[in-house]
Amino acid sequence: MSAGTFTPKPGAAPIGRMIAAQTAFETKMLLRNGEQLLLTIVIPSLLLVLFSTVDIVDTGTEDPVDFLAPGVLALAVMSTAFTGQAIATGFERRYGVLKRLGASPLPRWGLMCAKTLSVLVTEVLQIALLTGIALALGWSPAGDPFSVLLLLVLGTAAFSGLGLLMAGTLRAEATLAAANLVFLLLLMGGGVVVPLDRFPDGVESALSLLPISALSDGLRDVLQHGQSLPWGALGVLALWAAAGLAAAGRFFRWE
């Protein structure tokens, strides 16, 4: 046995391994948080079942689940990438967690990558659950899976950028209040359960430019109407993603 066999070899782990470990940690913390589960799993599932089985809102479709399922999938993305991430990151910043992680071998961009990957893992679980519920309620989706994936990725990027921007610029308590308020407002005015054409023309035009509206309508264009690529929705989401991520990178405060 050589003399150097047990010699310590100091140094950080490979960046890929560090990001994977942080992603697993972020995902476990997210799934153990009762408030986050309420936002990401319970509320979207209840809305899907309730509005699909009880005639509350005139969706303009023969089977309400055909309208509601894409909207609830969009809501699930927003609840995880925006609301949940904003609240969790805001309190991590308040308690100094981000400051300490920023001093670790994991670079700050690696931490952001880990948070984004954690969001994506959670969304896969959400979408699988909500799709199963919708199919049990009689949903018959159509369209190209690639288009759906592209919409979900751009929607995640848009909401993630906005959530990090809010968490990195506001106090934790303000982030908690603002994120929940935005969630409720966009739930009712973002085309999730109430069609946008129920609003006055001027209001409808403004609401259609919101990321939740673009994601909801884009998913309906594909899953309900079989459209190949909803370029309008993709363009709106791309603009929000670019603006949100750029602003978060520019104004995010770690302390």
C-alpha positions in Angstrom: 0.0 0.0 0.0 1.5 3.3 -1.0 2.2 6.0 1.5 -0.1 8.5 -0.1 -3.2 6.3 -0.1 -4.8 8.0 2.9 -3.6 11.5 2.2 -6.4 14.1 2.3 -7.4 15.6 -1.0 -9.0 19.0 -0.1 -11.2 20.8 -2.6 -14.8 21.2 -3.6 -16.9 18.5 -5.2 -17.5 18.7 -9.0 -20.1 21.4 -9.8 -22.6 18.9 -11.2 -22.5 16.9 -8.0 -23.0 20.0 -5.8 -26.0 21.2 -7.9 -27.5 17.7 -7.8 -27.2 17.6 -4.0 -28.6 21.1 -3.5 -31.5 20.2 -5.9 -32.4 17.1 -3.9 -32.2 19.2 -0.7 -34.4 22.0 -2.1 -37.0 19.4 -3.4 -37.2 17.6 0.0 -37.7 20.9 1.8 -40.4 22.0 -0.6 -42.3 18.7 -0.3 -42.1 18.8 3.5 -43.6 22.2 3.8 -47.4 22.1 4.4 -48.1 25.6 3.1 -46.2 24.8 -0.1 -48.1 21.6 -0.6 -51.4 23.5 -0.1 -50.4 25.9 -2.9 -48.9 23.4 -5.3 -51.0 20.3 -4.9 -54.2 20.7 -2.8 -55.6 24.0 -4.3 -55.1 23.1 -8.0 -56.6 19.6 -7.4 -59.6 20.9 -5.6 -60.2 23.6 -8.2 -60.0 21.0 -11.0 -62.5 18.7 -9.3 -64.9 21.4 -8.1 -65.2 23.4 -11.2 -65.4 20.3 -13.4 -68.2 18.7 -11.5 -70.2 21.7 -10.3 -71.7 24.1 -12.8 -70.2 27.3 -11.3 -68.7 29.1 -14.3 -69.8 28.9 -17.9 -66.6 27.8 -19.7 -68.2 27.8 -23.1 -67.4 24.1 -23.6 -69.5 21.0 -23.6 -67.3 19.3 -21.0 -65.9 21.9 -18.5 -62.8 19.7 -17.8 -61.6 20.4 -21.4 -61.3 24.1 -20.5 -60.3 23.8 -16.9 -57.5 21.2 -17.2 -55.0 23.4 -19.2 -55.8 26.3 -16.9 -55.2 24.4 -13.7 -51.9 23.0 -15.2 -50.8 26.7 -15.7 -51.9 27.5 -12.2 -49.7 24.6 -10.9 -46.7 26.0 -12.7 -47.4 29.5 -11.2 -47.9 28.2 -7.7 -44.6 26.4 -7.7 -42.3 28.6 -9.8 -43.6 31.9 -8.6 -45.6 31.8 -5.3 -43.9 29.0 -3.6 -40.4 29.9 -4.7 -40.8 33.6 -3.9 -42.0 32.9 -0.3 -39.4 30.2 0.4 -36.5 32.2 -1.0 -37.7 35.4 0.7 -37.5 33.8 4.1 -34.2 32.1 3.3 -32.8 35.5 2.5 -34.3 36.9 5.8 -32.7 34.2 8.0 -29.3 34.5 6.3 -29.5 31.1 4.6 -28.7 32.6 1.2 -25.8 34.6 2.6 -24.3 31.5 4.1 -24.9 29.4 0.9 -23.3 32.2 -1.1 -20.1 31.7 0.9 -20.1 28.0 0.2 -18.2 26.3 -2.6 -21.5 26.2 -4.5 -21.5 29.4 -6.7 -24.6 31.6 -6.7 -25.5 30.7 -10.2 -25.3 27.0 -9.1 -27.7 27.7 -6.3 -30.2 29.3 -8.7 -29.8 26.3 -11.0 -30.6 24.0 -8.1 -33.7 26.0 -7.2 -34.9 25.9 -10.8 -34.3 22.2 -11.1 -36.2 21.7 -7.8 -39.1 23.6 -9.3 -39.1 21.4 -12.4 -39.0 18.2 -10.3 -42.0 19.4 -8.3 -43.9 20.5 -11.5 -43.4 17.0 -12.9 -45.1 15.5 -9.9 -47.9 18.2 -10.0 -48.6 17.6 -13.7 -48.6 13.9 -13.3 -51.2 14.1 -10.5 -53.4 16.7 -12.1 -53.3 14.9 -15.5 -54.4 11.7 -13.8 -57.3 13.6 -12.0 -58.4 15.3 -15.3 -58.3 12.0 -17.2 -60.5 10.4 -14.5 -62.9 13.3 -15.0 -63.2 12.6 -18.7 -60.5 14.9 -20.2 -59.4 14.0 -23.7 -56.3 16.0 -24.5 -55.0 16.6 -28.0 -52.1 18.3 -29.6 -48.3 18.0 -29.8 -46.5 17.1 -26.5 -43.4 19.1 -27.6 -45.5 22.2 -27.8 -46.9 21.6 -24.3 -43.3 21.0 -23.0 -42.1 24.2 -24.6 -45.0 26.2 -23.0 -44.4 24.7 -19.6 -40.6 25.4 -19.7 -41.1 29.1 -20.8 -43.9 29.5 -18.3 -41.6 28.1 -15.5 -38.8 30.5 -16.6 -41.1 33.5 -16.6 -42.7 32.8 -13.2 -39.3 31.8 -11.7 -37.7 35.1 -12.7 -40.6 37.1 -11.3 -40.6 35.1 -8.1 -36.9 35.5 -7.5 -37.2 39.2 -8.3 -39.8 39.6 -5.7 -37.9 37.5 -3.1 -34.7 39.4 -3.7 -36.0 42.9 -3.5 -38.8 42.8 -0.9 -38.8 42.0 2.8 -39.9 38.4 3.6 -43.2 39.5 5.1 -44.0 41.7 2.1 -43.1 38.9 -0.2 -45.4 36.5 1.6 -48.3 38.9 1.4 -47.6 40.1 -2.2 -47.0 36.5 -3.6 -50.3 35.2 -2.1 -52.2 38.3 -3.3 -50.9 37.9 -6.8 -51.7 34.2 -6.8 -55.4 35.0 -5.9 -55.7 37.8 -8.4 -54.2 35.8 -11.3 -56.3 32.8 -10.3 -59.5 34.8 -10.9 -58.3 37.1 -13.7 -55.7 35.0 -15.6 -58.0 32.8 -17.6 -57.5 29.8 -15.3 -61.2 29.1 -14.3 -62.9 32.1 -15.8 -62.6 32.6 -19.6 -61.0 36.0 -20.5 -63.9 36.8 -22.9 -66.1 37.2 -19.8 -64.3 40.5 -19.1 -64.8 43.8 -20.9 -62.8 44.2 -24.1 -60.2 46.6 -22.7 -59.7 44.5 -19.6 -59.5 41.3 -21.7 -56.7 42.7 -23.9 -54.7 43.7 -20.9 -55.2 40.4 -19.1 -54.2 38.4 -22.2 -50.6 39.9 -21.8 -50.1 38.4 -18.4 -47.9 35.3 -18.2 -50.6 33.1 -16.6 -53.1 34.1 -19.3 -50.5 33.3 -22.0 -49.7 29.9 -20.5 -53.4 29.0 -19.9 -54.5 30.0 -23.4 -51.4 28.5 -25.0 -52.0 25.1 -23.3 -55.7 25.3 -24.4 -54.7 26.0 -28.0 -52.6 22.9 -28.0 -54.5 20.5 -25.7 -58.1 21.5 -26.5 -57.9 22.7 -30.1 -54.9 20.8 -31.4 -52.8 23.8 -32.5 -49.2 22.9 -33.3 -47.3 25.9 -32.0 -49.2 28.9 -30.3 -46.7 31.5 -31.4 -48.5 34.4 -29.6 -48.5 32.7 -26.2 -44.9 31.5 -26.7 -43.8 35.1 -27.6 -45.5 36.6 -24.5 -44.0 34.0 -22.2 -40.5 34.4 -23.8 -40.7 38.2 -23.2 -41.7 37.7 -19.5 -39.0 35.1 -19.0 -36.3 37.3 -20.4 -37.4 40.4 -18.5 -38.0 38.6 -15.2 -34.7 36.6 -15.2 -32.7 39.7 -16.3 -34.3 41.8 -13.6 -33.8 39.1 -10.9 -30.1 38.8 -11.9 -29.7 42.6 -11.7 -31.6 43.5 -8.6 -31.5 40.4 -6.4 -30.0 41.1 -3.0 -28.5 38.2 -1.1 -28.6 39.9 2.3 
